[in-house]
Structure formats: C-alpha cells, structure tokens
Amino acid sequence: MREIKFYSRNDLASGFVLKEIENYLTEDRAEKEKLNINDLIEIYNIKQYFEHKLYLLTWTSNEIEKYEKQVNTYFKQVGRFFHFINSENLADFYNELEIEYREDFWALFEKFKVYERIADLSFNHFLNENNIWLYQLLRHKTLVQHFGNVIKEYMLSDHSVAELLLDEYEIQHTIDKEKLIFPKELTFLEKEKIILNYINSESPNLNYLRLIVNVQSNKDKIVLSPRTILTAKKRVEKEEERLFPENSGMLVETTVGFSKNQEEIVISNIDGLSIKTMYSKKWLENNKDYGTLLNNFIYLFEFVDFQMRCNFVNKPNQMGVMERMLYSRSRNAYLTGMAFNQMDMLSLLQIHGYYKELFSLGVRLELVIEWFFKEYLSKEFLVSNFDINMPSTHSTLLEKCTNIMPAVESVLKQFMLYVEEGTVDFELLEIRSDHLIYSNIPSLVNKKYAYGKGEEFNYASVLFFSDQSGLRYNEKNQNSYNNFFELLCNKPLKLADYPEYCHNKIEWLVEKKYLKNDDEGFIIFEDAAVVLVMKDLYFNEVVNYWRVSLKMRNALDKLETKNVVVFESSLLSKPEQEYVNYTLNKSQFNNGLDLRNRYSHTQPKGTENDNTHEYNYMIFLRLLILFMIKINDDFCLADMLSKREAK
C-alpha cells in the first residue's frame, strides 16, 4: 500500500504524508526509477497536495516554489502516459492498479480524455470482464455522459446497483459524499426493474429493503409502483423472520403497572435497557379531580419536561455514536433510535394503563378532556366557546379512531382562530376551509421558542458537547468525560495541557467569547449561562424562552445579538411539529405512521383487529394530551406576561 495518497484538505494524516512527499522530492525519485502506472498516479496525488495549498510548516517559500516546479515537471510524464492508453491496453493497465489508486485512475482518465479513444463496444467488454467498482466511475459526469448506454446496460445486468441508487437518492449520510451521476439513458422503469431484481435476489441487505418500503416517488429521481413497494414489504417480513427468530436479539423491557398496596406515588427502576415503573392506585383513588388527573401527564408520567417540551420526540444528539453512524435511514425519514423507541413504548403503556385504571374508578379520560376545553379554559383564562366532542362510550374502537381526529383538528383550529381573532366564532370557523398545517398553528406569546442558528452555533456546540470532540480528552486527565463541557466543569485545564493541533479550536472559543483565561491561565467560561443554554439547545434542539430563568433568557438574548440564536413563536416547537407529522401523515417523512390518513381517507383493512385499533387510539389520545398541555402552557404564559406588563 502506498503511503502517498490525497483524501481531502481535512485529512488528519496530511502532516505524515507531506513528510513522505518531502522525502520523495528531495530524493528526486521520479527521475531515478522506471515509472509504472501506480508511480505516475502517486505523482498525481503529490500534485493534489500542492494544488490544495497544503505544505509543511517547516517549508520556506523558496522550498515551496522549488517543489511545485518539480512536481509540475513530473506531472508531464503522467499526461504522456495517459495519452498512450487505448482500447487494447486499458484492461492491462487497470488491473495493475493498487486498490487505493483506482479512483484516481478514473479522474485522470477523464482529465486526459482517454474516453475519446475507447469505443463503446470495447468499454462494454472492459466493464463486464474486469473487477470494476461502479461507484468510482459514477462520480465522473463526463464519463457517464460519454458511455451512457454502455453503463446503463451494465447497471441493468447487476441488481446490486440498486444499493447505489438508494445511496444516492434515499440514504441520509452522516458525512458529505460526492454526488453520483447516473446515465440519462436510464429510465424510471429501468431503475425500478433494477430495484425489483434486487428485492427478489438471493441475499438483499435488510437495511436497503426497509428503505425501499418507504421510498417516496420523485419524478426527478426514482418512481416505484405500489406493487414493487408491496413486494419489498413482504421480503422485509421474510428476512426479519429469518434473521431475527423468536427469542433472539437484545432484551429491551418496558413495564408499567398500578399497585393497590404501594404507598409511594411512583417507583421507577432502570436497569440497563429495562425500565419498570409502578404507580400507586391508592393515590389515584384519592385524587380524582379532573385538574389533577390531567396534571398527572406532566408531573407523574412526564410527557413533557419543566419547559413543557415534549419528552417523546426523537433527539438526534442523544443517540449513541454507533447508533448514529451505523443506522441506515432515508434522508426523508423521521430519525428514530433506541431511546426514542423505548420512550415511545413507555408513554403508550402509561396512557393505556392509566386509561383502564381511570375507567375502573368510574372516570372516562374522554370526559376529562372535554372538561378541559369546555370548562377549565373558561374558568381559568376566561376563554369561552371552546368545544370538543370525544368518541362515546359505546363507540367501537374503529369508530373511536375514525372520530377522534376531526375532534383534535377542530380544537386546534379553534385555538388558531382565538389567537388571530381573540374569540372562537364557529360561523367563521365553518367558512374557513384551510388545511391544518401543524407548523402554522400560532402562539399567544411572542418570542416563545429559541433555536440554535448558523455555523458558529454548530461548531461551538460540537466542540463543547459532542462525544466526538477532540477536546473531551487530554493526557493530563485520564478520566473519561462525555464531552469537553463536562471536562471543563470537573478539571482545571490550561491551553498547554493540550497538544498543539488542538490549540486553534480552544483559541477560537476564546476569540468568540465562550471561553477565557483566568489570572492563573486556567481555561474558564466567559459566561457560564451562555454555555449552559447552548448545551440545552444542543441536546433538546429548542428552548422555551419564558420557561427558563432570567439569567438564561439574558444569555439567549446575548446569543441573538451574535446571530447565533433565532426566536420564533408557534404553539408547537419544531421538534414537536416534526413528531406530529411523523405520527399523523407522510407530508414530511416517508416512514410516518400516517394514522390520520389511515382512518380519514381509507377504510382500514379487514385484517386489522381491535388490538390494532386500540393501540392506534392510544397514540391519538397521547397526541391530544400533548396538544392540551401545549395549549394550557400557551395560555399560562400569555396570562403571566399580561400580569407582568400590568404591574
């Protein structure tokens, strides 16, 4: 394997490679040796370093000028060699290539227009008779355009090419990658044929099969028929049965119970991936007033945190690094990880168990919800006319699922009308036929939510809070901390404690006034509140401005002046808007549960039993409870700010 290889400007091995380049040029190796194709591509890689202005710090300007002239002279040999390649010797030269230089071969093949000397028939034979990694070839637009029909036929003969199509069109990559170019001659039907052949192949990758099931057709990229998607869905089920037989895999246990004998209101035990939570039935029996029963969703079941942010949305920055890197997902999918799935199950078990316990105590949760809108809002905030009609006791589970969404959307539209008009006018509401878009539901409160914004926020947040930040560890402190922020909070550090290549990152944080040096040279926070609120934004993606302390609000205002934070006002925060869309429709995410459309636009299939409808009804109820909490929070904040202004 060659030691000289250019990958990118940010390659951490650049210093080592540049030292090898220095030795290469000092020894004048290109003049002393008979050069083969790998030697010539090595020269091309050396030239890449100089073209990207990457030099050793020890080089003087005269040395840099000398080396550049030397490399340019060497590179003329590369051009002469590639002009010698033709149909007869193409395969021989390609098969001499070392693996790491094959992608460079295609770059030079394109640069020196070797393709003009290769007939389509010869190139077709070359593709089929040699070990060609099509991914490398498809990165070169000119080559794909020139050999469009040849490459198309090659793709049609190899079902594994489906993975390249999905990589380019569907997968959300964790790092930037070069765009792949597919032949314009490849039609939508031919792309679908490749994918269908992949689905029916002997050993398709389950991750890619799952992607196919959720593909959203795009006239500019890929279009799949319902039949193809159904075929993929059935193959997914078959592969899951084969790969994950009963009782295999990792045990993730979530238990929710209600105890008659338990005195404590709640007892929770977390053991690894197992959560067991028990609630006191006695306490429920003694606290059946409707206000307390609804508050239980906040303070007992913790559907939201102290800022009234939904706790069962997915939070990407709280996923483990392996989970983030290895999880293949569509760029159009809602990201779900292990923590999300466990919280999802916990909250569903909570509401399902609570619903049944209340019913056994003679309380229907539906009536409690009606009380909130019809009586509580009027009594507490002098807001009249809100109305909601929940499914009746005698409704079947299918009818409950069908009827609850119109009720949910009705109260959300009533709230929108109240914010805009100051009252709920049902005649006006009936005239308005606007489609409900959850991100457009306004708030009674200005400056409600704060979000991180821009490159400075992203870079500073990664340095402080990412478990992949190079600042989270140094040789002086052997203890392991999750991130640089935790390390700074626990250990006294100076700039000299870090290797030199880390200094520019810390100095950048000092320059941007996130850090400073105290009188003894130790690194400390310039303003701890600023860093704390950035931590909240990094892990939760949003801060409810009026639900944090004055000190934190001042920190947010300070960040806004730096254009690092932006304020917006809406009933739901952006993470909550995304979660609602994931649950109810497929307008934003191709893996959405689509529950609204399932019960509003189509009759559920006969194979769905009462257990399925009951499960879905609990999801609907959970969402409605979230809306109630958010509406109540909005009224509480508006009332608080109104009283504050009146003083």
N, C-alpha and C positions, 0 to 999 in steps of 0.2 A: 504493500500500500504506500502510495506517495505521500510525503509529508507536506508538500506544497499544494494547497487546494484553497481556492477562494469560495467562501459561502455567502458572507454578507459583511457590510460595514460594522455590524454589531457583534461579530463573532468573537467570543472570549479568547479564542486561541490565536488571534491575529498577531500578538506580540511574538509568540513562539515561531509562527510561520515566517514573519518578517525577518527574524534572525536567520532562518534557513535560507531565505531569499538573499540576504546579505552574503552568506557563505557561498551561495550559488554564483552570484555576480562577481564576488571577489576572486573566486577560483576560475571564473570565465569558462564554466563547464560546457556551455553551448558551442564553444569553438573547439573544444578538445575531444568531444565524443561524436560518434556517428549517431545521429538522432533518429529514433523511431517515432511512430505516431504519438505515443504516450509522452515522450520527451518534448515534442512540439506542443502538445496540449498543456504540459507543465509550464512552458513559456507563456502561453495564453493566460494561465492562472496568475503568473507573476505580473503580467501586464494589467490584470484586473485590479491588483492592489494599488498600482500607481495611478490608474485611471480614477480610482475612488479616493485618491489623496491620502492613502494610509502609509505612514512612514514610521520608522523607529525614532524615538525622541533623541537618540544619540546622533542621528544623521545631521550633518550640516547641509546648508542649502547647496553648496558645491557638490557634495556627495549625491544629493537627491537628483541634481541636474545630470550628473555623470551617469548614475544608474538608469535614469529614464532614457537617455540616449542609447545606452547599452541594450536595454530591453526592446526599444523600437527597432534596433538593428536586428536583434534576434528574431523579432516577430515577422520580419520579411520572409524568413525561412518557412514560417507557418503558412503564409499566404501562397508561396510557391508550391508547397506540398499539397495543399487542398485543391489547388488548380489541377493537380495531377490525378485526382480521384475521379473515376468514371464508373459506368455500369459493370465493367469486367472486374474491377478490383475493390469495389465498395464493400462487399461482404468480407473479404480478406482483411481489410484494414479495420473494419468494425469489430471483428472477432479478436483482434489483437488488443483492443482497448481494455484497460483496467476499469473495474466497475465504477470507481468514483469519477472517471473522466468521460463516461458515456453521455451525460447530459451536456458537457462542454462540447462534445463532438457535434451534436445537433446545432448548437449555437454557431459554431464555425462553419458547419455545412450550409447554414442559412446565410451567414455573413459573406462567404465567398461564392455564393450562388452555385454550389455544386449541383443542386437540384436541376439546373438547366441542362446538365449533361447526362441526366438519368432518365431513361424512357419509362413511361408508366408500367409497361409490362415487366421491365427489369426490377422496378421498385416493388411491384406486387410480389414478384418471386422472392425478393430480398426480405420483405416483411414476413412472408409465410415460412421461409426456410431458416430464419435466424431468431435468436432469443431477443426480441425487441420489446422494451418496456414502453408501451404506447403512451403512458403518462408523460414521458420526457419529450416525445415527438409532438404531442398535442399542445405543448407550451409555445410552439413557434408558428405564428399566424401565417407567414409566407409559405412555409412548407405545407401546412394544412390546405391552404388555398390552391397551391400548385398540384398537389396529389390528392385532391378532394375525393374523387371517385374511387381511387385505389384504397385510401384509408377507410372510406365508407364500407367498401366490400370486406375489408379486413375486420372492421368492427362487427359487421353482421355475422361473421363466422365465429366470433368469440363472445359467448354470453357473459363472461366475466367483465366485459367492458361496461356492463350495467353499473358496476361499482364506480367507475369513472364518471358516468352520467350523474349518478346520485351524489357523488363527492362534489361535483361542480354546481349542481342545481339545488340540492336539498340540504346537505350537511352543514351545520354551523361549526366552523373550525375555530379552535381555541387560539391559533396563531395565524397570521396572514400567510396566504399562499398565492402563488402565481395562478392567474386565470387560465383555464384550459379552453382551447379553441376546437370546436367540432366542425366537421365539414358541412358547408351549407347544403351539400347534396343529400345529407342525411335527413330524411323527412320525419315528421312526428310519428307516423305509423311505423317507420323502421326503428325509431327509438323505443317505441312501445314493444315491438317484436323482440328487441334485444332484452328488454326487461322481463318480458313474459318467458323467454327462454331461460333467463336467469332464475326466475321463480320455480320453474319446472326442472331445473338442473339437479344433479345428484347431491351436491352439498353447498347450497347457498348459505351465506352468512345471515344469521338470525337478525342482527342489527340492521342490515340493509333491507331485509324483508319487512321489518317493522316500519322502516322509513317509507317503503313503497305503499303500505297500507294507508299512510296519512298524507301521501302526496297530494298537493293542491295543484290541479292542472293550470298551466300558464302558457298562453299561446305563443310566448316568446321563447319558451324553454322546453317544456315537456307536457304532453297531454296523455292521460291514461283513462281508459274506459272503465266504467263501473265493473265490468266483467273481470278485467285484469286486477283491479283492486280487491275484488272478492276472492280471486284465485290466490292472491298474496296473503289475504287474511286467513284462508284455510291452510295455507302452507305454514304460516306462523304458528297456528294452533298445533299442527302436526309436529313441527320442530320443537316447540316448547314441551310437548308431551315426551318427545324422545330425549331432549337434553335435560329436562327437569322432572324426572319421575317423582311420584308421591314420596314425601318424607325426605327429599333431597334438598340441598341448599342450606342457607343460613337461617336460623330461627330468629324471627323478629316478632316479639309478642307484645300485644297491647291489650290490657284488661281494664274494664270499668265496671264497678259494682256499687250497690247501695246496701248498706248493712243496717239491720234493725238494732243491733246491740252496740254499735260504735258511738262513743261519746264525742270524739273529735269530729269537727265538721268535715275534714278531708284528711286522708292519709295517702301519701304518694311514695312509691318506691321505684327507683330507676336502677336497673342492673344491666349494664351493657346496652343491648338493643331491646331490652324488655322494660315496659312501663306498666305498672299496676297501680291503679288509683281507686280508692274506696271512699264513698261519701256516706254521711250519716243520714239515714232515713228519718231518725228522730228529729233532727234539725229541720228537715223539710216539713214534717208534720206540724211543727211548732211555728213555722214561718211561711204561711201560705198566702200572705198578702201579695197582690199582683206585682207591686213595685219590687219587692224582694225577689220574687220568682224570676223577674227579668234581670235584675242585678246579678243573679247567680251566674249568668252567662259572662259577665265581666269579671267578677271577683272570685267566683268558685271554679268555673270552667275555663276562665282566662281566654275567651275568644279574642280578646284584644289586650294590649298592654296598657301601661299607665298613660300613654299618649293617645289612646283609643285607636291604635293601629292594629289592623287585623293580624292575628298570630298564625293563621294557617295559609298565608300566601307563601310562595317559594322565595327564598332569599339566597341568590346565587353565591354571595360572598361568604355564606356559612356552610357551603358544601366543601367536603374534603378535596384536597388537590387531586388525588387519584380518581375520585368520582367525577371531577370536572374534566380531567384530561381524557379518561377512558370512555366516558359516556357519549355515544354517538347519537346525535339528535339533529332533527331538521332545523334549518335556520328559521323556519316558520312555526316551530313548535314551542309550546309553553314548557319551560325547563322545570322538570320535577326530579328531585333527588330523594335519598333515603329519609332525610329529616322531614321533607315535605310529606312524603307518603305516610310516615308514622304520625305526624301531626294531623293529617287528613283523617286517618283512621281513628285517632284518639277523639277528635272533635265530633266525628259521626257517632261513635259509641256513646259519647257523653249526651248528645242530644237525643239519641234513640232511647237510651236508658232513662233519661230524665223525662221524656215524653210518656213513657209507660209508667214510671213512678208517680208522676202527677195525675195520670188517668186513674191509677189505683186509689189516689187520695181524693178523687172526685173533681179534679181540675183538668180542663182541656186546654192545652197550650194555645190552640187556635183562639179561644176566648180571651186569653191573656193578651195575645197580640192585638185583637180587636179593641180591647180596653186601652191599650197604649195609644192607638190612633184616635179613637172616638172620645175618650175621657181624659187620659193623662195629659196630652198635649194642650187641651183646652184649659184644664185646671192649672197646670204648671206654668204655661207660657202664654195663656190667653189666646191660643190659636184654635179657632173654631173651623168646622166644616170638613175636617179630615175624615175620610170614610174608607172602610175596607170590609169586604165580605169574604171571610175564610171558608174553606170547604166544611160542609156539615158533618155531623157525627155519622150519619147514615150513608155518606158517600163511599163508594168503593175506592180502593187505593188508586186505581186507574183514573177515576174521576177526580180524586184529590190532586193527582199530578197534573191533570189537564186544566183544573180550575185555579190552581194556586198562582200560576204565572200572570194571568190577567190581573189578579188581585195585587201582586207585587208591583207590576208595572203601573197600575193605577195610582198607588200611593207615591211612587217615585215621580210620576207626572204631576200629582197634586203638590208635592214638595217643590218641584221646579216652578210651578205656577205661583206658589206662595212666595218664593224668593223673588220672582220677577214682578209680581203684582201686589204683594202684601196681603193677599187673601186667596182663598180657594173658591173659585167660581166654576161650578160644574157645567154651566151652559157654555162658558168659554172653553172649558176642558174638552167638551164634546165636539166643539168646532175644530179644535186643533187636532190634526191627524199626523203630526210629526212622528217619525220613527224614533223610539227611545234609544239614544246613544249614551252609554253609561259615563263616558268621559265628559259629556256635555252637561251633566247634572251640576248646577251651580251650588255655591255655598252662600250662607248668610254672612260669612265672615271674610273680610279682606285679608290677604297675606296669610293664608291658612297653612299652606304646606311649603316647606323648603326642600330643594333638591340640589345636589351637587352638580356643578357645571364646568365643562371645559377641560383642557389639557392639564392646567395647573392643579385642579382638584384631583383629577385622576392620578397624576404622577405622585403628588404628595400623599394621597391615600394609600397607594400601593407601597410606597417607601415606609410609611408608618404602620400599616395594618395588615398587609398581605403576608401570608405564611411563606411566600416565595421571595420576600425581600431579602437582599443580601446583607442588610443592616441588622437583621434579627440575631446575628451570632458574631462574636469575635473571640479571639484566642484567650483573652484575659478572663472572660466569663464562660465557664464550661457548662453552666446550667442552660437548659433548653427553655426558650420562651416562644410563644406563638407568633410574636411579631416584634418589630423594633419598638413600638409604643410600650409594650409590656416590659421590654428590656430596660428602656429608659426610666420607667416607673420603679424599677426594682434595683438597678445597679448604677453607681456613679461612673460615668464614662467621659473620656476625653477624646478629641479627634485623633490623637496619637495612638489610641488603643485599636484603631482600625488600620488595615493595610491601605496603602496609598491609592489603590484603584477605587476605594470607597469614599475618599475624601470629597470628590466633586459632588456626590449625592448629598452628603451632610452639609457641605458649604452652600449648595443650592437651597436647602431647607432653611439655612441661616439667612441667606440673601432674601428669601421670600418671607422672612419674619415668622416662621413657625418654630424655629429654634434660636437659641443664643448661647453664649458662653458666660458663665458667672465669673466672679473675681478670681476664682482659683482655676479657671479654664475648663470646668466641667460643663458638659452639654445639658442644657435645661430648656424647658418650653418657654417660648416668648410669651404666650398667653395660653394657659392650660385649658381654659374654657373653649378656645377656638379648636384646639386639637381634639378635645372631648366631643364636641358637636360634629366634627368631621368623622370621628370614629362611629358615631351614631348613624351618620349619613352613609358611611361605607358599608356597614353591616345591615342596615334596615332600609336604605335607599331613599328614605323620606323622614322628615322631622315635622311634627305638628307644632307649629310655631307657638301657639298660645297655650300649649300643654307642657312647656318646659319653663325653667326658671328665668328670671330677668337676666341673670348673668349669661345664660345660654342664648337668650334672644339677642342680647347685645353682641355676642360672638357671631351669631348668624348675620346680623346687620353689618358687622365689620367685614365678614366674608362677602356679603353682597357688594360692598363698595369696591372689593377687589375683583368683582366679576367671577367669583368662584362659586357663588350660590345664587339660585334664582327662586323667586317666590311665585306661587300660583294659588288660585282659590277654586275649589271644587268640593263636592260632597265626599267623593272617594279620592284617595291618593292614587297615583299612577300604578303602584303595585296592586292595589285593590281593584282598579279598573281592569287590569290585565287578568287578575284572578276571576273576576266576574265573567269576562268574555270567554275565558277558558272553560268555565263551568257551563255557561248557557248557550254558546254559539260557536261558530267557526269563522267569525268575521276577522279575527286577528291571528288565531293559532290553528294549525291543521290537525292537532291532536286534541282539540277541545272536546269536552263531553257532549256538547250540543244538545243539552237537555231541553232547552226551550223549544227548539225546532222539533225535537222528537215528539213532544206532546202537543205542539201548536199546529204544525203543518202536516204531520203524518199520523196515521193511526199506528200505535206500537204493534209490533208483530205478535202473533199469537203465541210464540214460544216464550214470551216474557211473562213470568208468573207474578203472583202477588209479592213474593220476596223481592223481586227486581223493582217493582213499583214502590214498595215500602222503602227500599234503600234510596231510590231517587227522590221520594217525598222528603226524606230526612235531609238530603242535600238542598232541596228547595227551602225547607224550613231554616236550615243553618244560614243560608244566604239571606233570607228575610230577616232573621235575627241580627245579622251583621248590618243590614240596611237600617234597622231600628236603632241600633247602637250609634251608627254614624249620624242619623237624623237627630237623635237626642243630643249627641255631642255638639252638633252644629247649633241647635237651639240654646244649649247651655253656654257655649262660647259667645254667641250673639248677645245673650242676656247679660253675661258677665261684662262684656265690653261696653254695653249700653249703660250699665250701672256705673262703670268706671268713668265714662265720659260725663255722666250726670253729676259726679262729685266735684 
